[in-house]
Amino acid sequence: MAVVWIPSLLQSLTGGVEKVSIAGATVGEIIDNLEARFPGVKDRLVNGMELRPHIAVAIDGDVSPEGLEQDVQESSEIHFIPALSGGRQMFPAQRYRCYLLT
């Protein structure tokens, strides 16, 4: 079974569990099996027939472009990565200040 690391934003649905072993041949099957074990997880990860726009999935360290259709091996490690936001807005002149001063 694949090992799925649960992001902290979803751990309220898993009772604080950080990682679980889940069966599935694709990311979609993994999510369906997560949903069976932890109701509500699928709604946070999937919108219709694809991953939500702010969620990426990494399989064995590689971010998958195939989304729910991506194949998963029994020995795979899967991470659902929520988008990060925040920080300070930088204007173009500030971003390239070191280049403008030389």
NUBATI-838798 format. One line per field, with one value per residue: residue number from 1; residue in three letters; x, y, z of N, C-alpha, C, O in turn. Coordinates in Angstrom, 3 decimals. Example, Ala and Ser with C-alpha at 12.3 -4.5 7.8 and 13.67 -1.06 7.14 Angstrom:
2
k = (1 / 2)
r = (ALA / SER)
n_east = (13.190 / 12.850)
n_north = (-5.690 / -2.250)
n_up = (7.800 / 7.080)
ca_east = (12.300 / 13.670)
ca_north = (-4.500 / -1.060)
ca_up = (7.800 / 7.140)
c_east = (13.200 / 12.900)
c_north = (-3.300 / 0.030)
c_up = (7.800 / 7.870)
o_east = (14.236 / 13.409)
o_north = (-3.319 / 1.138)
o_up = (8.465 / 8.039)
//
This chain:
102
k = (1 / 2 / 3 / 4 / 5 / 6 / 7 / 8 / 9 / 10 / 11 / 12 / 13 / 14 / 15 / 16 / 17 / 18 / 19 / 20 / 21 / 22 / 23 / 24 / 25 / 26 / 27 / 28 / 29 / 30 / 31 / 32 / 33 / 34 / 35 / 36 / 37 / 38 / 39 / 40 / 41 / 42 / 43 / 44 / 45 / 46 / 47 / 48 / 49 / 50 / 51 / 52 / 53 / 54 / 55 / 56 / 57 / 58 / 59 / 60 / 61 / 62 / 63 / 64 / 65 / 66 / 67 / 68 / 69 / 70 / 71 / 72 / 73 / 74 / 75 / 76 / 77 / 78 / 79 / 80 / 81 / 82 / 83 / 84 / 85 / 86 / 87 / 88 / 89 / 90 / 91 / 92 / 93 / 94 / 95 / 96 / 97 / 98 / 99 / 100 / 101 / 102)
r = (MET / ALA / VAL / VAL / TRP / ILE / PRO / SER / LEU / LEU / GLN / SER / LEU / THR / GLY / GLY / VAL / GLU / LYS / VAL / SER / ILE / ALA / GLY / ALA / THR / VAL / GLY / GLU / ILE / ILE / ASP / ASN / LEU / GLU / ALA / ARG / PHE / PRO / GLY / VAL / LYS / ASP / ARG / LEU / VAL / ASN / GLY / MET / GLU / LEU / ARG / PRO / HIS / ILE / ALA / VAL / ALA / ILE / ASP / GLY / ASP / VAL / SER / PRO / GLU / GLY / LEU / GLU / GLN / ASP / VAL / GLN / GLU / SER / SER / GLU / ILE / HIS / PHE / ILE / PRO / ALA / LEU / SER / GLY / GLY / ARG / GLN / MET / PHE / PRO / ALA / GLN / ARG / TYR / ARG / CYS / TYR / LEU / LEU / THR)
n_east = (0.842 / 0.406 / 2.045 / 0.567 / 1.022 / -0.502 / -1.534 / -1.257 / -3.531 / -5.586 / -5.640 / -7.496 / -9.629 / -8.690 / -8.299 / -5.922 / -3.996 / -0.970 / 0.206 / -0.779 / -1.306 / -2.517 / -4.475 / -4.448 / -4.384 / -4.173 / -3.969 / -6.554 / -7.947 / -6.635 / -7.473 / -10.257 / -10.232 / -9.116 / -11.212 / -13.191 / -12.188 / -11.702 / -14.070 / -14.907 / -12.439 / -12.104 / -13.703 / -12.170 / -9.923 / -10.642 / -12.341 / -15.086 / -14.046 / -11.328 / -8.227 / -8.382 / -7.689 / -5.774 / -4.308 / -1.604 / -0.118 / 2.404 / 4.351 / 6.466 / 8.337 / 8.136 / 6.271 / 3.130 / 1.845 / -0.423 / -2.552 / -5.497 / -5.397 / -2.847 / -0.587 / 0.091 / 2.435 / 2.692 / 4.685 / 4.903 / 5.289 / 3.085 / 2.257 / 0.015 / -0.095 / -0.865 / -1.439 / 0.730 / 0.431 / 0.638 / 3.041 / 5.181 / 4.258 / 6.073 / 7.180 / 8.002 / 10.378 / 11.538 / 12.010 / 14.048 / 16.046 / 18.764 / 19.966 / 19.428 / 20.973 / 23.596)
n_north = (-1.193 / 2.270 / 5.016 / 7.749 / 11.054 / 13.250 / 16.531 / 19.243 / 20.859 / 19.112 / 17.358 / 17.644 / 16.204 / 13.658 / 12.958 / 13.858 / 12.245 / 11.822 / 10.350 / 7.681 / 4.305 / 3.439 / 1.716 / 1.641 / 2.201 / 4.477 / 8.078 / 9.049 / 6.751 / 6.403 / 8.722 / 8.213 / 5.981 / 7.140 / 8.845 / 6.993 / 6.108 / 8.444 / 10.513 / 13.399 / 14.228 / 13.987 / 16.054 / 18.260 / 17.927 / 17.414 / 18.701 / 18.227 / 16.334 / 16.565 / 17.488 / 20.050 / 23.469 / 24.661 / 22.625 / 20.423 / 17.310 / 15.201 / 12.508 / 10.184 / 12.231 / 13.706 / 16.180 / 15.640 / 15.957 / 14.781 / 14.577 / 13.172 / 10.878 / 9.894 / 7.220 / 5.056 / 3.407 / 0.503 / 0.943 / 3.660 / 7.058 / 9.558 / 12.936 / 15.483 / 18.710 / 21.783 / 25.027 / 27.738 / 30.901 / 34.435 / 36.602 / 39.312 / 41.811 / 42.544 / 45.140 / 45.552 / 47.172 / 46.958 / 44.234 / 43.828 / 45.450 / 45.106 / 44.734 / 47.078 / 48.953 / 48.592)
n_up = (0.000 / -0.669 / 0.941 / 2.371 / 3.056 / 5.200 / 4.849 / 7.197 / 7.176 / 6.622 / 8.683 / 10.691 / 9.827 / 9.900 / 12.475 / 13.498 / 12.420 / 10.706 / 8.629 / 6.467 / 5.355 / 2.275 / -0.112 / -3.706 / -7.232 / -8.699 / -8.295 / -8.012 / -7.087 / -4.674 / -3.326 / -3.226 / -1.517 / 0.743 / 1.360 / 2.056 / 4.448 / 5.899 / 6.022 / 4.110 / 3.247 / 0.467 / -0.592 / 0.051 / -1.518 / -4.174 / -7.018 / -8.763 / -11.388 / -11.079 / -9.428 / -6.953 / -7.833 / -6.157 / -5.087 / -5.225 / -6.222 / -5.123 / -6.061 / -4.889 / -4.633 / -6.986 / -8.584 / -9.878 / -13.148 / -14.083 / -12.358 / -11.023 / -12.541 / -12.432 / -12.152 / -9.373 / -7.374 / -5.228 / -3.405 / -3.248 / -2.046 / -1.177 / -1.369 / -0.645 / -1.607 / -0.450 / -1.870 / -1.166 / 0.394 / 0.931 / 2.528 / 1.467 / -0.783 / -3.619 / -5.636 / -9.116 / -9.394 / -6.851 / -6.721 / -8.532 / -7.648 / -6.926 / -9.377 / -10.680 / -9.400 / -10.122)
ca_east = (0.000 / 1.128 / 2.035 / 0.045 / 1.273 / -1.670 / -1.142 / -1.824 / -4.863 / -6.563 / -5.531 / -8.712 / -10.515 / -8.071 / -8.055 / -4.534 / -3.101 / -0.076 / 0.431 / -1.538 / -1.096 / -3.782 / -4.404 / -4.950 / -3.483 / -4.062 / -4.226 / -8.001 / -8.320 / -6.101 / -8.374 / -11.508 / -10.007 / -8.978 / -12.566 / -13.898 / -11.635 / -11.798 / -15.062 / -14.673 / -11.129 / -12.239 / -14.226 / -11.083 / -8.880 / -11.149 / -13.463 / -15.567 / -13.225 / -9.906 / -7.741 / -8.665 / -6.593 / -4.760 / -3.705 / -0.705 / 0.198 / 3.764 / 4.487 / 7.888 / 9.136 / 7.889 / 4.925 / 2.471 / 0.999 / -1.582 / -3.631 / -6.163 / -5.089 / -1.454 / -0.393 / 0.739 / 2.976 / 2.446 / 5.769 / 4.977 / 4.942 / 2.241 / 2.054 / -0.899 / 0.555 / -1.707 / -0.735 / 1.134 / 0.145 / 1.084 / 4.315 / 5.155 / 4.175 / 7.218 / 6.959 / 9.110 / 11.624 / 12.122 / 12.433 / 15.275 / 16.835 / 20.202 / 20.427 / 19.299 / 21.990 / 24.931)
ca_north = (0.000 / 3.532 / 5.840 / 9.081 / 12.054 / 14.113 / 17.897 / 19.682 / 21.423 / 18.018 / 16.471 / 17.724 / 15.150 / 12.348 / 12.786 / 14.184 / 11.285 / 12.494 / 9.504 / 6.434 / 3.401 / 3.347 / 1.002 / 2.333 / 2.154 / 5.849 / 9.107 / 9.073 / 5.627 / 6.718 / 9.706 / 7.516 / 5.142 / 8.068 / 9.316 / 5.911 / 6.017 / 9.757 / 11.282 / 14.835 / 14.479 / 14.140 / 17.396 / 19.244 / 17.678 / 17.243 / 19.510 / 17.530 / 15.193 / 16.909 / 18.086 / 21.479 / 24.248 / 25.042 / 21.401 / 19.654 / 16.001 / 14.737 / 11.064 / 9.857 / 13.446 / 14.406 / 16.727 / 14.978 / 16.780 / 14.001 / 14.676 / 11.974 / 9.728 / 9.485 / 5.887 / 4.985 / 2.088 / 0.122 / 1.460 / 5.113 / 8.038 / 10.580 / 14.161 / 16.471 / 19.965 / 22.962 / 26.230 / 28.668 / 32.291 / 35.391 / 37.243 / 40.728 / 42.134 / 43.301 / 45.782 / 45.187 / 47.904 / 46.387 / 42.874 / 43.844 / 46.574 / 44.839 / 44.866 / 48.473 / 49.764 / 48.344)
ca_up = (0.000 / -0.729 / 2.144 / 2.086 / 4.086 / 5.303 / 5.203 / 8.472 / 6.958 / 6.547 / 9.842 / 11.506 / 9.328 / 10.139 / 13.902 / 13.784 / 11.774 / 9.756 / 7.462 / 6.459 / 4.228 / 1.544 / -1.384 / -4.885 / -8.385 / -9.210 / -7.286 / -7.809 / -6.218 / -3.338 / -2.711 / -2.906 / -0.338 / 1.874 / 1.675 / 2.761 / 5.807 / 6.540 / 5.263 / 3.978 / 2.638 / -0.983 / -0.877 / 0.192 / -2.507 / -5.535 / -7.487 / -9.950 / -11.804 / -11.040 / -8.179 / -6.817 / -8.419 / -5.177 / -4.559 / -6.093 / -5.664 / -5.392 / -5.914 / -4.774 / -4.774 / -8.242 / -8.713 / -11.002 / -14.006 / -14.513 / -11.380 / -10.518 / -13.395 / -12.237 / -11.572 / -8.065 / -7.044 / -3.833 / -2.564 / -3.413 / -1.019 / -1.795 / -0.596 / -1.188 / -1.258 / -0.655 / -2.307 / -0.117 / 0.069 / 1.938 / 2.263 / 1.161 / -2.200 / -4.103 / -6.916 / -10.012 / -9.111 / -5.640 / -7.010 / -9.308 / -7.158 / -6.951 / -10.756 / -11.098 / -8.733 / -10.656)
c_east = (0.878 / 1.022 / 1.614 / 0.314 / 0.124 / -1.218 / -1.874 / -3.232 / -5.955 / -6.567 / -6.711 / -9.714 / -9.980 / -7.800 / -6.606 / -3.530 / -2.293 / 0.220 / -0.327 / -1.105 / -2.452 / -3.551 / -4.957 / -3.918 / -3.290 / -4.303 / -5.725 / -8.482 / -7.821 / -7.042 / -9.711 / -11.366 / -9.751 / -10.357 / -13.359 / -13.449 / -11.818 / -12.767 / -14.764 / -13.368 / -11.272 / -12.742 / -13.149 / -10.016 / -9.365 / -12.322 / -13.934 / -14.710 / -11.739 / -9.530 / -8.123 / -7.458 / -5.475 / -4.070 / -2.809 / -0.466 / 1.605 / 3.823 / 5.967 / 8.771 / 8.931 / 6.448 / 4.313 / 1.644 / -0.314 / -2.737 / -4.174 / -5.825 / -3.671 / -1.386 / 0.393 / 1.220 / 2.668 / 3.490 / 5.864 / 4.686 / 4.227 / 2.072 / 1.054 / -0.413 / -0.392 / -0.852 / -0.413 / 0.786 / 0.662 / 2.426 / 4.115 / 5.110 / 5.389 / 6.883 / 8.172 / 10.421 / 12.308 / 12.699 / 13.795 / 16.229 / 18.340 / 20.768 / 20.382 / 20.393 / 23.378 / 25.118)
c_north = (1.244 / 4.257 / 7.242 / 9.968 / 13.051 / 15.522 / 18.356 / 20.259 / 20.358 / 17.140 / 16.582 / 16.650 / 13.753 / 12.090 / 13.013 / 13.232 / 12.006 / 11.678 / 8.204 / 5.601 / 3.165 / 2.600 / 1.872 / 2.316 / 3.517 / 6.818 / 9.174 / 7.950 / 5.845 / 7.683 / 9.062 / 6.662 / 5.978 / 8.546 / 8.262 / 5.815 / 7.312 / 10.637 / 12.790 / 15.180 / 14.765 / 15.530 / 18.461 / 19.102 / 17.739 / 18.180 / 18.882 / 16.313 / 15.529 / 17.476 / 19.551 / 22.281 / 24.589 / 23.829 / 20.774 / 18.311 / 15.619 / 13.247 / 10.742 / 11.065 / 14.223 / 14.891 / 16.182 / 15.951 / 16.074 / 14.007 / 13.329 / 10.719 / 9.190 / 8.117 / 5.987 / 3.551 / 1.773 / 0.686 / 2.986 / 5.872 / 9.177 / 11.739 / 15.037 / 17.820 / 21.126 / 24.151 / 27.102 / 30.077 / 33.169 / 35.970 / 38.705 / 40.926 / 42.964 / 43.879 / 45.512 / 45.907 / 47.361 / 45.003 / 42.853 / 44.956 / 46.314 / 44.982 / 46.324 / 49.350 / 49.568 / 48.982)
c_up = (0.000 / 0.616 / 1.736 / 3.290 / 4.059 / 5.675 / 6.467 / 8.313 / 6.866 / 7.786 / 10.797 / 11.081 / 9.617 / 11.618 / 14.282 / 13.161 / 10.698 / 8.514 / 7.622 / 5.264 / 3.585 / 0.238 / -2.505 / -5.993 / -9.031 / -8.067 / -6.985 / -6.895 / -4.794 / -2.620 / -2.356 / -1.650 / 0.916 / 2.329 / 2.442 / 4.212 / 6.595 / 5.747 / 5.286 / 3.292 / 1.143 / -1.356 / -0.806 / -0.883 / -3.954 / -5.793 / -8.793 / -10.237 / -11.832 / -9.683 / -8.143 / -7.309 / -7.437 / -4.537 / -5.624 / -5.421 / -6.096 / -5.091 / -5.975 / -5.088 / -6.050 / -8.291 / -9.996 / -11.823 / -14.378 / -13.520 / -10.953 / -11.309 / -13.205 / -11.571 / -10.268 / -7.854 / -5.579 / -2.891 / -2.598 / -2.126 / -1.717 / -0.829 / -1.336 / -0.679 / -1.519 / -1.077 / -1.102 / -0.560 / 1.194 / 1.569 / 1.889 / -0.348 / -2.588 / -5.463 / -7.802 / -9.707 / -7.861 / -5.916 / -7.692 / -8.862 / -7.257 / -8.369 / -11.216 / -10.514 / -9.314 / -12.025)
o_east = (1.955 / 0.030 / 2.228 / -0.114 / -0.184 / -0.580 / -2.980 / -4.044 / -7.134 / -7.421 / -6.908 / -10.553 / -10.730 / -7.144 / -6.111 / -2.326 / -2.860 / 0.463 / -0.503 / -0.597 / -3.408 / -2.549 / -5.818 / -2.718 / -2.362 / -4.780 / -6.119 / -9.328 / -8.507 / -7.369 / -10.252 / -12.271 / -10.123 / -10.632 / -14.106 / -14.238 / -12.059 / -12.340 / -14.424 / -13.198 / -10.634 / -12.266 / -13.210 / -9.275 / -8.597 / -13.165 / -13.258 / -14.649 / -10.967 / -10.385 / -8.180 / -6.324 / -4.334 / -3.334 / -3.211 / -0.595 / 1.955 / 3.407 / 6.634 / 9.816 / 9.496 / 5.515 / 4.916 / 0.830 / -1.218 / -3.807 / -3.414 / -5.956 / -3.330 / -2.041 / 1.233 / 0.491 / 2.412 / 3.217 / 6.802 / 3.955 / 4.704 / 1.787 / 1.226 / -0.329 / -0.696 / 0.311 / -1.188 / 0.842 / 1.064 / 2.887 / 3.014 / 5.846 / 5.690 / 6.365 / 9.263 / 11.482 / 13.537 / 13.758 / 14.602 / 17.116 / 19.101 / 21.940 / 21.194 / 20.709 / 24.273 / 26.191)
o_north = (1.261 / 4.121 / 7.852 / 9.669 / 13.626 / 15.702 / 17.899 / 20.154 / 20.675 / 16.263 / 15.699 / 16.233 / 12.777 / 11.110 / 12.444 / 13.396 / 12.720 / 12.245 / 7.689 / 6.133 / 2.751 / 2.822 / 2.724 / 2.405 / 3.708 / 6.429 / 9.338 / 8.171 / 5.510 / 7.487 / 9.337 / 6.621 / 5.579 / 8.640 / 8.588 / 5.481 / 7.286 / 11.418 / 13.366 / 16.298 / 15.677 / 16.123 / 19.458 / 20.051 / 18.074 / 18.418 / 18.991 / 15.378 / 14.865 / 17.886 / 20.214 / 21.812 / 24.786 / 23.978 / 20.618 / 18.184 / 15.700 / 12.787 / 10.994 / 10.936 / 15.307 / 14.118 / 16.260 / 16.693 / 16.704 / 13.482 / 12.442 / 9.610 / 8.143 / 7.877 / 6.868 / 2.598 / 2.679 / 0.888 / 3.554 / 5.409 / 9.699 / 11.556 / 15.306 / 18.047 / 21.430 / 24.264 / 27.187 / 30.401 / 32.693 / 35.842 / 39.247 / 40.276 / 43.973 / 43.182 / 45.269 / 45.285 / 47.306 / 44.650 / 41.955 / 45.354 / 47.207 / 45.321 / 46.750 / 50.395 / 50.353 / 48.868)
o_up = (0.596 / 1.332 / 0.861 / 4.404 / 3.015 / 6.712 / 6.755 / 9.233 / 7.018 / 7.917 / 11.632 / 11.879 / 9.584 / 11.969 / 15.255 / 13.357 / 9.870 / 7.448 / 8.726 / 4.277 / 4.241 / -0.440 / -2.285 / -5.734 / -9.817 / -7.001 / -5.830 / -6.028 / -3.829 / -1.450 / -1.285 / -0.817 / 2.019 / 3.525 / 3.363 / 5.096 / 7.802 / 4.897 / 6.319 / 2.806 / 0.617 / -2.324 / -1.526 / -1.142 / -4.856 / -4.929 / -9.816 / -9.439 / -12.524 / -8.898 / -9.179 / -7.209 / -7.855 / -3.561 / -6.777 / -4.204 / -7.274 / -4.027 / -6.978 / -5.725 / -6.199 / -8.069 / -11.067 / -11.272 / -14.927 / -13.828 / -10.565 / -10.792 / -13.755 / -10.557 / -10.086 / -8.127 / -4.786 / -1.708 / -2.039 / -1.250 / -2.725 / 0.354 / -2.525 / 0.528 / -2.673 / -0.689 / -0.149 / -1.746 / 2.256 / 0.435 / 1.988 / -1.091 / -1.949 / -6.336 / -7.288 / -9.762 / -7.812 / -5.398 / -7.449 / -9.616 / -7.631 / -8.530 / -12.037 / -11.084 / -8.999 / -12.617)
//
